[in-house]
Amino acid sequence: MCYDRYVAICKPLHYGTLLGSRACAHMAAAAWTTGVFYGVLHTINTFSMPLCHGNALGQFFCEVPQILKLSCSHSYLRELGLLLVSGAFIVGCFIFIVFSYVQIFRAVLRIPSEQGRHKAFSTCLPHLAVVSLFLSTAFCAYLKPLSLSSPALDLILAVLYSLLPPIVNPFIYSLRNQELKDAVKKKMTGCFSATRHCLLSSVNGL
């Protein structure tokens, strides 16, 4: 998404060349392959770790930090190494995103029309907000000191970085589609009319 916005705003005349169907397929395949590979490595490592503190997690899913709390001493070093490697990869992606958005904002600020600047910012800011939410809460969940750990805080952070971004992504990106906006508005108007009709019927019945 970041690269898409960068090309669309900074190199609009090359958009069709740089982001054709083949480029999109390659980026999607790279993202899916990386995700599957990362998940498989974590699964193999966590299943191979002996648990010395029971097998009950204080979470609704097997989050890695919660599993590490149950593992024996020194048995989790391999998993920590994997987390460090993935953390370095995430930091690299974050640097790429920051660099891209610096270029994007520089290009947007050079747009003479205020309406054009507003349109460009409204396109980029939702994606930046979701990415910031995911990265900040994930880093807090994985890197916070053990003294700050508590079941309630761990649960909140897990929900924020694992569930909230995928839930809000479709709404953020699809609500920019005018057809979807019209459909949502029509649906809300229909619900409002039906509710009003039910209330009036109840009042008349009394």
TIZATI-711626 format. One record per residue: residue in three letters; residue number from 1; x, y, z of N, C-alpha, C, O in turn. Coordinates in steps of 0.2 Angstrom, whole numbers, always signed. Layout:
% TIZATI-711626
  residu  num    n.X    n.Y    n.Z   ca.X   ca.Y   ca.Z    c.X    c.Y    c.Z    o.X    o.Y    o.Z
     ALA  NUM      X      Y      Z      X      Y      Z      X      Y      Z      X      Y      Z
...
***
This chain:
% TIZATI-711626
  residu  num    n.X    n.Y    n.Z   ca.X   ca.Y   ca.Z    c.X    c.Y    c.Z    o.X    o.Y    o.Z
     MET    1     +4     -6     +0     +0     +0     +0     +4     +6     +0     +3    +11     -4
     CYS    2    +10     +6     +4    +14    +12     +4    +17    +13     -3    +18    +19     -5
     TYR    3    +20     +8     -6    +23     +8    -12    +18    +11    -17    +19    +15    -22
     ASP    4    +12     +8    -17     +6    +10    -21     +5    +18    -21     +5    +21    -26
     ARG    5     +5    +21    -15     +4    +28    -14    +10    +32    -16     +9    +37    -19
     TYR    6    +16    +29    -15    +22    +32    -17    +22    +33    -25    +23    +39    -27
     VAL    7    +20    +28    -28    +21    +28    -36    +15    +33    -38    +16    +37    -43
     ALA    8     +9    +32    -35     +3    +36    -37     +4    +43    -37     +2    +47    -41
     ILE    9     +8    +45    -31     +8    +53    -30    +15    +55    -33    +15    +61    -35
     CYS   10    +20    +52    -32    +27    +54    -34    +29    +53    -41    +32    +56    -44
     LYS   11    +26    +47    -44    +27    +45    -51    +21    +43    -54    +21    +37    -57
     PRO   12    +16    +48    -55    +10    +46    -57    +10    +43    -65     +6    +39    -67
     LEU   13    +15    +46    -69    +15    +45    -76    +18    +37    -77    +17    +35    -82
     HIS   14    +21    +35    -72    +24    +28    -72    +20    +23    -68    +22    +17    -68
     TYR   15    +14    +25    -66    +10    +20    -62     +8    +14    -65     +9     +8    -63
     GLY   16     +6    +14    -72     +4     +8    -75    +10     +4    -76     +9     -2    -77
     THR   17    +16     +7    -77    +22     +2    -79    +25     -1    -72    +26     -7    -72
     LEU   18    +25     +3    -67    +28     +1    -61    +24     -4    -57    +26     -8    -53
     LEU   19    +17     -3    -57    +12     -6    -53     +7    -10    -58     +1     -9    -57
     GLY   20    +10    -14    -63     +6    -18    -67     +3    -24    -63     +5    -25    -57
     SER   21     +0    -28    -67     -3    -34    -64     +3    -39    -61     +2    -42    -56
     ARG   22     +8    -39    -65    +14    -44    -64    +17    -41    -57    +19    -45    -53
     ALA   23    +18    -35    -57    +21    -32    -51    +17    -33    -44    +19    -35    -39
     CYS   24    +10    -32    -45     +6    -33    -40     +6    -41    -37     +6    -42    -32
     ALA   25     +6    -45    -42     +6    -52    -41    +12    -54    -37    +12    -58    -33
     HIS   26    +18    -51    -39    +24    -53    -36    +25    -50    -29    +27    -54    -24
     MET   27    +22    -44    -28    +22    -41    -21    +17    -45    -16    +19    -47    -11
     ALA   28    +11    -47    -19     +7    -52    -15    +10    -58    -14     +9    -61     -8
     ALA   29    +13    -61    -19    +16    -68    -17    +22    -67    -12    +23    -72     -8
     ALA   30    +26    -62    -13    +31    -61     -8    +28    -60     -1    +31    -63     +4
     ALA   31    +23    -56     +0    +20    -55     +7    +17    -62     +9    +18    -63    +15
     TRP   32    +14    -66     +5    +11    -72     +7    +16    -77     +9    +16    -81    +14
     THR   33    +21    -78     +5    +26    -82     +6    +30    -81    +12    +32    -85    +16
     THR   34    +32    -74    +13    +35    -72    +20    +31    -74    +26    +33    -76    +31
     GLY   35    +24    -72    +25    +20    -74    +31    +19    -81    +33    +20    -83    +39
     VAL   36    +19    -85    +28    +18    -92    +29    +25    -95    +32    +25    -99    +36
     PHE   37    +30    -93    +29    +37    -95    +31    +38    -93    +38    +41    -97    +42
     TYR   38    +36    -87    +40    +37    -85    +47    +33    -89    +52    +35    -90    +57
     GLY   39    +27    -90    +50    +22    -94    +54    +24   -101    +55    +24   -103    +60
     VAL   40    +27   -104    +50    +29   -111    +50    +35   -111    +55    +36   -116    +59
     LEU   41    +40   -106    +54    +46   -106    +59    +44   -106    +66    +46   -109    +70
     HIS   42    +39   -101    +67    +37   -100    +74    +33   -106    +77    +34   -108    +82
     THR   43    +29   -109    +73    +26   -115    +75    +31   -121    +76    +30   -124    +82
     ILE   44    +36   -122    +72    +40   -127    +73    +44   -126    +80    +45   -130    +84
     ASN   45    +46   -120    +81    +50   -118    +87    +46   -119    +93    +48   -121    +98
     THR   46    +40   -116    +93    +36   -116    +99    +34   -124   +101    +33   -125   +107
     PHE   47    +32   -128    +96    +31   -135    +97    +37   -139   +100    +36   -144   +103
     SER   48    +43   -137    +98    +49   -140   +101    +51   -138   +108    +55   -141   +110
     MET   49    +48   -133   +110    +50   -130   +117    +47   -134   +122    +41   -135   +122
     PRO   50    +51   -137   +127    +47   -140   +133    +44   -134   +138    +47   -129   +139
     LEU   51    +38   -136   +140    +35   -131   +145    +36   -134   +152    +34   -139   +154
     CYS   52    +39   -129   +156    +40   -131   +163    +35   -128   +168    +35   -129   +174
     HIS   53    +31   -123   +165    +26   -120   +170    +19   -121   +168    +15   -116   +168
     GLY   54    +17   -127   +166    +11   -129   +164     +9   -127   +157    +14   -126   +153
     ASN   55     +3   -128   +155     +1   -127   +148     -5   -122   +147     -8   -123   +142
     ALA   56     -6   -119   +152    -12   -114   +152    -10   -107   +150     -6   -104   +154
     LEU   57    -13   -104   +145    -11    -97   +143    -16    -93   +145    -22    -94   +146
     GLY   58    -14    -87   +147    -19    -81   +149    -21    -77   +143    -22    -71   +144
     GLN   59    -22    -81   +137    -24    -77   +131    -29    -82   +128    -30    -87   +129
     PHE   60    -32    -79   +123    -37    -82   +119    -34    -86   +113    -37    -89   +109
     PHE   61    -27    -85   +112    -23    -88   +106    -16    -89   +108    -14    -86   +113
     CYS   62    -12    -93   +105     -6    -95   +107     -1    -89   +105     +3    -90   +100
     GLU   63     -1    -84   +108     +4    -79   +107    +11    -80   +109    +12    -83   +114
     VAL   64    +16    -79   +105    +23    -81   +107    +25    -78   +113    +28    -83   +117
     PRO   65    +25    -72   +115    +27    -70   +122    +24    -74   +128    +27    -75   +133
     GLN   66    +17    -76   +127    +14    -80   +132    +17    -87   +133    +18    -90   +138
     ILE   67    +19    -90   +127    +22    -97   +127    +29    -96   +130    +31   -101   +133
     LEU   68    +32    -91   +128    +39    -91   +131    +39    -90   +139    +44    -93   +142
     LYS   69    +34    -87   +142    +33    -87   +149    +33    -94   +152    +35    -95   +158
     LEU   70    +30    -99   +148    +29   -106   +151    +35   -110   +149    +35   -116   +152
     SER   71    +40   -108   +145    +45   -112   +143    +50   -113   +149    +51   -108   +153
     CYS   72    +55   -118   +148    +60   -119   +153    +66   -114   +151    +66   -111   +146
     SER   73    +70   -113   +156    +76   -108   +155    +80   -111   +149    +82   -117   +149
     HIS   74    +83   -106   +145    +87   -108   +140    +84   -111   +134    +87   -112   +129
     SER   75    +78   -114   +135    +75   -117   +129    +72   -113   +124    +70   -115   +119
     TYR   76    +71   -106   +126    +68   -102   +122    +73    -97   +118    +71    -93   +114
     LEU   77    +79    -98   +118    +84    -94   +115    +83    -94   +107    +84    -89   +104
     ARG   78    +82   -100   +105    +81   -101    +97    +75    -96    +95    +75    -93    +90
     GLU   79    +69    -97    +99    +64    -93    +97    +65    -85    +98    +63    -81    +94
     LEU   80    +69    -83   +103    +71    -76   +104    +75    -74    +98    +74    -68    +95
     GLY   81    +79    -79    +96    +83    -77    +90    +79    -76    +84    +80    -71    +80
     LEU   82    +74    -80    +83    +69    -79    +77    +65    -72    +78    +64    -69    +73
     LEU   83    +64    -71    +84    +60    -64    +85    +65    -58    +83    +62    -53    +81
     LEU   84    +71    -59    +85    +76    -54    +84    +77    -53    +76    +77    -47    +73
     VAL   85    +77    -58    +72    +78    -58    +65    +71    -55    +62    +72    -51    +58
     SER   86    +65    -57    +64    +59    -54    +62    +59    -47    +64    +56    -43    +60
     GLY   87    +61    -45    +70    +61    -38    +72    +65    -34    +67    +63    -28    +66
     ALA   88    +71    -37    +65    +75    -33    +61    +72    -32    +54    +73    -27    +51
     PHE   89    +69    -37    +52    +65    -37    +45    +59    -31    +46    +58    -28    +41
     ILE   90    +56    -31    +52    +50    -26    +52    +53    -19    +53    +50    -15    +50
     VAL   91    +59    -19    +56    +62    -12    +56    +64    -10    +49    +63     -4    +48
     GLY   92    +67    -14    +45    +68    -13    +38    +62    -10    +34    +62     -6    +31
     CYS   93    +57    -14    +35    +50    -12    +32    +48     -5    +34    +46     -1    +31
     PHE   94    +49     -4    +41    +47     +2    +44    +51     +8    +41    +48    +13    +40
     ILE   95    +57     +7    +40    +62    +12    +37    +59    +14    +30    +59    +19    +28
     PHE   96    +58     +8    +26    +55     +9    +20    +49    +13    +19    +48    +18    +15
     ILE   97    +44    +12    +24    +38    +15    +24    +39    +23    +26    +36    +27    +23
     VAL   98    +43    +24    +31    +45    +31    +33    +48    +35    +27    +46    +40    +26
     PHE   99    +53    +32    +24    +56    +35    +18    +51    +37    +13    +51    +42    +10
     SER  100    +47    +32    +11    +42    +33     +6    +37    +38     +8    +35    +42     +4
     TYR  101    +35    +39    +14    +30    +44    +16    +33    +51    +17    +30    +56    +16
     VAL  102    +40    +51    +18    +43    +57    +18    +43    +60    +11    +42    +66     +9
     GLN  103    +44    +56     +6    +44    +58     -1    +37    +60     -3    +36    +64     -7
     ILE  104    +32    +56     -1    +25    +57     -2    +23    +64     +0    +20    +68     -3
     PHE  105    +25    +65     +7    +23    +72    +10    +26    +78     +6    +23    +83     +6
     ARG  106    +33    +77     +4    +36    +82     +1    +33    +83     -6    +32    +89     -8
     ALA  107    +30    +78     -9    +27    +79    -16    +20    +82    -15    +18    +87    -19
     VAL  108    +17    +80     -9    +10    +83     -8    +10    +90     -6     +6    +94     -9
     LEU  109    +15    +92     -2    +16    +99     -1    +18   +104     -6    +17   +110     -6
     ARG  110    +20   +101    -12    +21   +105    -18    +15   +106    -22    +15   +109    -27
     ILE  111    +10   +102    -21     +3   +103    -25     +0   +110    -23     -1   +111    -18
     PRO  112     -1   +114    -29     -3   +120    -28    -10   +121    -25    -12   +125    -21
     SER  113    -15   +116    -27    -22   +116    -25    -23   +113    -18    -20   +108    -16
     GLU  114    -26   +117    -14    -28   +114     -7    -32   +108     -7    -31   +104     -3
     GLN  115    -37   +108    -12    -41   +102    -13    -37    +96    -15    -38    +90    -12
     GLY  116    -32    +97    -19    -28    +91    -21    -23    +89    -15    -22    +83    -14
     ARG  117    -21    +94    -11    -17    +92     -5    -21    +88     +0    -19    +83     +3
     HIS  118    -27    +90     +1    -32    +87     +5    -34    +80     +3    -34    +75     +7
     LYS  119    -35    +79     -4    -36    +72     -7    -30    +67     -6    -31    +62     -4
     ALA  120    -24    +70     -7    -18    +66     -6    -17    +64     +1    -16    +58     +2
     PHE  121    -18    +68     +6    -17    +67    +13    -22    +62    +15    -21    +57    +19
     SER  122    -29    +63    +13    -34    +58    +15    -33    +51    +12    -36    +46    +15
     THR  123    -29    +51     +7    -28    +44     +4    -22    +40     +8    -23    +34     +9
     CYS  124    -17    +44    +11    -12    +41    +14    -12    +40    +21    -10    +35    +24
     LEU  125    -16    +45    +25    -16    +45    +32    -19    +39    +35    -17    +36    +40
     PRO  126    -25    +36    +32    -28    +30    +35    -23    +24    +35    -23    +21    +40
     HIS  127    -19    +23    +30    -14    +18    +29     -9    +19    +34     -7    +14    +38
     LEU  128     -7    +25    +35     -1    +27    +40     -4    +25    +47     +0    +23    +51
     ALA  129    -10    +27    +48    -13    +26    +55    -13    +19    +57    -12    +17    +62
     VAL  130    -16    +15    +52    -16     +7    +53     -9     +4    +54     -8     +0    +59
     VAL  131     -4     +6    +50     +2     +4    +51     +5     +6    +58     +9     +2    +61
     SER  132     +4    +12    +60     +7    +14    +66     +4    +11    +72     +7     +9    +77
     LEU  133     -3     +9    +71     -6     +6    +77     -3     -1    +77     -2     -4    +83
     PHE  134     -2     -5    +72     +0    -12    +72     +7    -12    +75     +9    -16    +79
     LEU  135    +12     -8    +72    +19     -8    +74    +20     -6    +81    +23     -9    +85
     SER  136    +16     +0    +84    +17     +2    +90    +15     -3    +96    +18     -5   +101
     THR  137     +9     -6    +94     +6    -11    +99    +10    -18    +99    +11    -21   +104
     ALA  138    +12    -20    +93    +16    -26    +92    +23    -25    +96    +25    -29   +100
     PHE  139    +26    -19    +95    +33    -18    +99    +32    -18   +106    +36    -20   +110
     CYS  140    +26    -15   +108    +25    -15   +116    +23    -22   +118    +26    -23   +124
     ALA  141    +20    -26   +114    +18    -33   +117    +25    -37   +117    +25    -41   +122
     TYR  142    +29    -36   +112    +35    -40   +112    +41    -38   +116    +46    -41   +118
     LEU  143    +42    -31   +117    +48    -28   +119    +47    -25   +126    +52    -22   +129
     LYS  144    +41    -25   +129    +40    -21   +135    +43    -25   +141    +44    -31   +140
     PRO  145    +46    -22   +146    +49    -25   +152    +44    -30   +155    +38    -29   +155
     LEU  146    +47    -35   +158    +42    -40   +162    +39    -37   +168    +34    -39   +170
     SER  147    +42    -32   +171    +39    -28   +176    +32    -25   +175    +28    -24   +179
     LEU  148    +31    -23   +168    +25    -20   +166    +20    -25   +163    +15    -23   +161
     SER  149    +22    -31   +163    +17    -36   +161    +12    -38   +166    +13    -39   +172
     SER  150     +6    -38   +163     +0    -40   +167     -5    -44   +162     -5    -42   +156
     PRO  151     -9    -48   +164    -14    -52   +160    -18    -47   +156    -20    -48   +150
     ALA  152    -21    -42   +159    -26    -37   +156    -22    -33   +150    -24    -32   +145
     LEU  153    -16    -31   +152    -12    -27   +147    -10    -31   +141    -10    -29   +135
     ASP  154     -8    -37   +143     -6    -42   +137    -12    -43   +133    -11    -43   +126
     LEU  155    -18    -44   +135    -23    -46   +131    -25    -40   +127    -27    -40   +121
     ILE  156    -25    -34   +130    -27    -28   +126    -22    -27   +120    -24    -25   +115
     LEU  157    -16    -27   +122    -11    -26   +116    -11    -32   +111    -11    -30   +105
     ALA  158    -13    -38   +113    -14    -43   +108    -20    -42   +103    -19    -43    +97
     VAL  159    -25    -39   +106    -31    -38   +102    -29    -32    +97    -31    -32    +92
     LEU  160    -26    -27   +100    -24    -21    +96    -20    -22    +90    -21    -20    +85
     TYR  161    -15    -27    +91    -10    -28    +85    -12    -34    +81    -10    -34    +75
     SER  162    -16    -38    +83    -18    -44    +79    -25    -44    +76    -26    -47    +71
     LEU  163    -30    -41    +80    -37    -41    +77    -39    -34    +74    -42    -34    +69
     LEU  164    -37    -29    +78    -40    -22    +76    -37    -20    +69    -42    -18    +65
     PRO  165    -31    -20    +67    -29    -18    +60    -32    -22    +54    -35    -19    +50
     PRO  166    -33    -29    +55    -36    -32    +49    -44    -31    +49    -47    -31    +44
     ILE  167    -47    -29    +55    -54    -27    +55    -55    -20    +52    -60    -20    +48
     VAL  168    -51    -16    +53    -52     -9    +51    -50     -8    +44    -52     -3    +40
     ASN  169    -45    -12    +41    -42    -11    +35    -48    -11    +29    -48     -6    +25
     PRO  170    -52    -16    +29    -57    -15    +24    -62     -9    +24    -63     -6    +19
     PHE  171    -63     -7    +30    -67     -1    +31    -63     +5    +28    -66    +10    +25
     ILE  172    -57     +6    +30    -53    +12    +29    -52    +12    +21    -53    +18    +18
     TYR  173    -51     +7    +18    -49     +7    +11    -55     +7     +6    -56    +11     +1
     SER  174    -60     +3     +8    -66     +3     +4    -71     +9     +5    -75    +10     +0
     LEU  175    -71    +12    +10    -75    +18    +11    -73    +24     +7    -77    +29     +6
     ARG  176    -67    +23     +4    -66    +28     -1    -69    +27     -8    -69    +31    -13
     ASN  177    -72    +21     -9    -76    +19    -15    -83    +23    -14    -87    +21    -10
     GLN  178    -84    +27    -19    -91    +30    -19    -97    +26    -20   -102    +27    -16
     GLU  179    -96    +20    -23   -102    +16    -24   -103    +13    -17   -109    +12    -15
     LEU  180    -98    +11    -13    -99     +8     -7   -102    +13     -2   -106    +12     +2
     LYS  181   -100    +19     -2   -102    +25     +2   -110    +25     +0   -114    +26     +5
     ASP  182   -112    +25     -6   -119    +26     -8   -123    +20     -5   -128    +21     -2
     ALA  183   -120    +14     -5   -123     +8     -3   -124     +8     +5   -130     +7     +7
     VAL  184   -119    +11     +8   -119    +11    +16   -125    +16    +18   -129    +15    +22
     LYS  185   -125    +22    +14   -129    +27    +15   -136    +25    +14   -141    +27    +18
     LYS  186   -137    +21     +9   -144    +19     +7   -146    +14    +13   -152    +14    +15
     LYS  187   -142     +9    +15   -143     +5    +20   -145     +8    +27   -150     +6    +30
     MET  188   -141    +13    +28   -143    +17    +35   -149    +20    +34   -153    +21    +39
     THR  189   -151    +23    +28   -157    +27    +28   -163    +22    +28   -168    +23    +31
     GLY  190   -162    +16    +25   -167    +10    +26   -168     +8    +33   -174     +7    +35
     CYS  191   -163     +7    +37   -163     +5    +44   -167    +11    +48   -171     +9    +52
     PHE  192   -165    +17    +46   -168    +22    +50   -176    +23    +49   -180    +24    +53
     SER  193   -177    +22    +42   -185    +22    +40   -188    +16    +44   -194    +17    +46
     ALA  194   -185    +10    +44   -189     +5    +47   -190     +6    +54   -195     +4    +57
     THR  195   -184     +8    +58   -185    +10    +65   -190    +15    +66   -194    +14    +71
     ARG  196   -190    +20    +62   -196    +25    +63   -202    +22    +62   -207    +24    +66
     HIS  197   -203    +18    +57   -210    +15    +56   -212    +11    +62   -218    +11    +64
     CYS  198   -207     +7    +65   -209     +3    +70   -211     +7    +76   -216     +5    +80
     LEU  199   -207    +12    +78   -209    +17    +83   -216    +20    +82   -220    +20    +87
     LEU  200   -217    +22    +76   -224    +25    +75   -229    +20    +76   -235    +22    +78
     SER  201   -228    +14    +73   -233     +9    +74   -235     +7    +82   -240     +6    +84
     SER  202   -229     +7    +85   -230     +6    +93   -234    +11    +96   -238    +10   +100
     VAL  203   -232    +18    +94   -236    +23    +97   -243    +23    +95   -248    +24    +99
     ASN  204   -245    +22    +89   -252    +21    +87   -255    +16    +90   -261    +16    +91
     GLY  205   -252    +10    +91   -255     +4    +95   -257     +6   +102   -262     +4   +104
     LEU  206   -253    +10   +105   -255    +12   +112   -260    +17   +112   -263    +19   +117
***
